[in-house]
C-alpha cells in the first residue's frame, strides 16, 4: 500500500511531537563518566575517556532510545526528513573534533572547553526543528557556562566543565520530558 507523501511541515510537526530525551540522557552519562574519571585518572587517560565517551554518545543514544520509546532504528516508522537533519547535526558535532584535536595537542585542558562548546552547537537547529526554546537556551547557556568555569577552575577543568554540562542536560531532559507530556496530553 502506498503511503501519502507528507509535506515538510507535516514531517516537522511529527518530529516535534517526539520525546527527544534519549540523546541528552546519553550525553549526560558520557559527561558524568568524564567528570568522575577526572578525579582519578592521569591527564592523558582523562583525555582518552573524553574522546571515547563523547564519541559514543550517538551510539549510546540509539541504545537508550529503545527504552524511551523513541527507537531511532525503527524500520517501520515512515521516513522523516528531520531525522536526516538531526543526524546531520550529529555529524556536524563529530566534525568539530578537527578543531578540538589540534588545540588538545598544545594544551590538553583545552579539550573539555572545545568539545563541550562545539558539540553543544547541535542544540540550536534542534530548537528550530521542534519550535521550542530549550535548544537555544541549552546551547547558549552551555557555551557561556563552559567558558566561565574553564577560566574559573583552571586546575579542575575537566570536572568543572563536566558538572556544568551534566546540570544543563538534567535541565534540558526535564524540560523536554515536560514538553512531551504536555503534547501527549493534548493529543
Secondary structure, 3 states (H helix, E strand, C coil): CCCCCCCHHHHHHHHHCCCCCHHHHHHHHHHHHHHHHHCCCCHHHHHHHHHHHHHCHHHHHHHHHHHHCCCCCCCCCCCCHHHHHHHHHHHHHHHCHHHHHHHHHHCCCHHHHHHHHHHHHHHHHHHHHHCCCHHHHHHHHHHHHHHHHHHHCHHHHHHHHHHHHHHHHHHHHHHHHHHHHHHHHHC
